[in-house]
């Protein structure tokens, strides 16, 4: 499944002519999870920056 991460949905469908609905749903979940993990990581980074700023100013 990891080789599919860089593919667009269109590329995925082009390479798998007879994709069943379960496989498409799994692909969509994989992309959603990837997106949510990225957002969570960005939020954590912002939180860490704010903690560093507060520490610098004695807050």
C-alpha positions in Angstrom: 0.0 0.0 0.0 2.9 2.4 0.7 3.7 2.7 -3.0 0.2 4.2 -3.5 0.8 7.1 -1.2 2.3 9.4 -3.9 -0.5 8.6 -6.4 -3.5 10.7 -7.1 -6.9 9.1 -7.1 -7.0 9.3 -10.9 -3.6 7.5 -11.2 -4.8 4.9 -8.8 -7.9 4.2 -10.8 -6.1 4.2 -14.1 -3.7 1.5 -12.8 -6.5 -0.6 -11.3 -9.3 -1.0 -13.8 -11.3 -3.3 -11.7 -11.0 -1.7 -8.3 -13.7 -2.7 -5.9 -15.4 -0.3 -3.6 -13.7 -1.6 -0.4 -10.3 -0.9 -2.0 -11.3 2.6 -2.9 -12.6 3.2 0.6 -9.3 1.9 2.1 -7.4 4.3 -0.2 -9.5 7.2 0.9 -9.1 6.4 4.6 -5.3 6.1 4.0 -5.2 9.6 2.5 -7.5 11.0 5.2 -5.2 9.5 7.9 -2.2 10.9 6.2 -3.8 14.4 6.1 -4.9 14.3 9.7 -1.5 13.1 10.9 0.1 16.0 9.0 -2.3 18.5 10.6 -1.8 17.1 14.1 2.0 17.4 13.6 1.7 21.0 12.5 -0.5 21.8 15.5 2.0 20.2 17.9 4.8 22.2 16.3 2.9 25.4 16.9 2.1 24.4 20.5 5.8 23.7 21.1 6.8 27.1 19.6 4.3 28.9 21.9 5.8 27.0 25.0 9.3 28.1 23.9 8.1 31.7 23.6 6.4 31.7 27.0 9.6 30.2 28.5 11.7 33.0 27.0 9.5 35.7 28.4 9.0 34.1 31.8 5.4 33.2 31.2 
